[in-house]
Amino acid sequence: METVIVLLTRDLRVHDNPALAEACEQARHVVPLFVVDPAIEPRHRADFLYAALHDLRGRLRELGGDLVVRHGEPVAEAIKLARQVEAGGIWAAADVSAFARRREERLADACAGERLDFRLFQGLTVVPPGDLVPIGGDHYRVFTPYWRAWSQAPKRRVLDPPAQVRLPAKVATGSLPEPSRNPFGLLKGGETEGRRHLDEWLRGGLAGYAEGRDLAAGRTSMLSPYLRFGCVSPIEVVARSADRPGGEEYVRQLCWRDFYYQVAHAFPELPRRDYRPRRAKWEDDEEAAEAWRQGMTGVPIVDAGMRQLRAEGWMHNRLRMIVGSFLTKRLGVDWRVGADHFNDLLLDADIPNNCGNWQWVAGTGNDTRPNRVLNPLRQAKKVDPDGECVRRYVPELADLPGSVVHEPWRHPARVPGYPAPMLNERLLS
């Protein structure tokens, strides 16, 4: 084939990129294309995304190519470019969200109308959604049997970057928005940064992962935003982690990501509809929901998590569970309220994991115990025993000694500017 367009979406890397690798093998010219879609402007994630695109452009230039950027509706822009460069095909990475699947269907129809070769490549997960199915079912509803099947499933090899990317002559590459000052100041997007994080994690953090993963101040890989945008390959992360000390527990947690992707593949209503119907009615309490969003519930561990989310676009996984349980089980607020807020602020938010985890903590999801309620005070003393996390993100409480920081209402002096707890002490203990 003379020319292939590779439509990049959530695979912003040159390492282990199946669509890009195959295109460079099969076609004389390859056009890596990213379409900035104003209809789904990622708001706060824009800085991370634009940094990732600038990094990808640099890597492609090192290989002799470039990143072609267009602004508009992705299908229309891809077809327009295909006509301009006389492409024979448009290839892309497969996704599972309802939005992405509708885009893929429109692109497939448009390619058929233009007599273009349309192909989808698996690369967002370690095992493609739908490849593993239980006897008598279309997807795994419980994690443990999925983990057993997933562990034994063959994994494809990690692909090297293409030796060369040859762009057709006279293609306008287009302009990229410059990242503004990162309001979160925590992580910079891009394959270069993602691979650096992975290397550092394998050298210094993975071995102690099992012992420290539930501590709010404990070290985690911080790879989730890079996986979300495809700056690093999940297959490479698993391949490089599995046989190292601490690797098995870490890989098991990565398997949860694949688990929710296969759930979303089979149950595309996951973002809006209960996986398991809930009988009780949710509370319509916007005042409580807003206090939770702002980190002003009066429960320090909850407020610390919510303020970290606002400040950094990230939150420790254990804190996500605590704040989620507090919203849904203590305040009785619909999990969709929490999922929408997380989706607005998290750098690593993607639909399968965000909504799957919210449904799990709310008791409406997979492999869940509907009556389980996380006690915020007990959890605080486990995940933040020294109060380090609370003191960092709730500075009003920084001067409180010891474990009193988790129960400021027990301190004889009221803390100025910090609210009383939304729930009485009996419900918190």
Secondary structure, DSSP 8 states (H G I E B T S, - for coil): --EEEEE-SS---STT-HHHHHHHHH-SEEEEEEEE-GGG--GGGHHHHHHHHHHHHHHHHHTT---EEEES-HHHHHHHHHHHHT-SEEEEE---SHHHHHHHHHHHHHHHHHT-EEEEE--SSSS-TTS---TTSSS-SSHHHHHHHHHHS---------S-----TT------------SS-S---SHHHHHHHHHHHHHHTGGGHHHHTT-TTS-----HHHHHTTSS-HHHHHHHHTTSTTHHHHHHHHHHHHHHHHHHHH-TTTTTS-SS---S--B--HHHHHHHHHT-SS-HHHHHHHHHHHHHS---HHHHHHHHHIIIIIS-B-HHHHHHHHHHH-TT--HHHHHHHHHHHHTSSTT--TT----HHHHHHHH-TT-HHHHHH-GGGTTS-GGGGG-GGGSSS--TT----SS-HHHH-
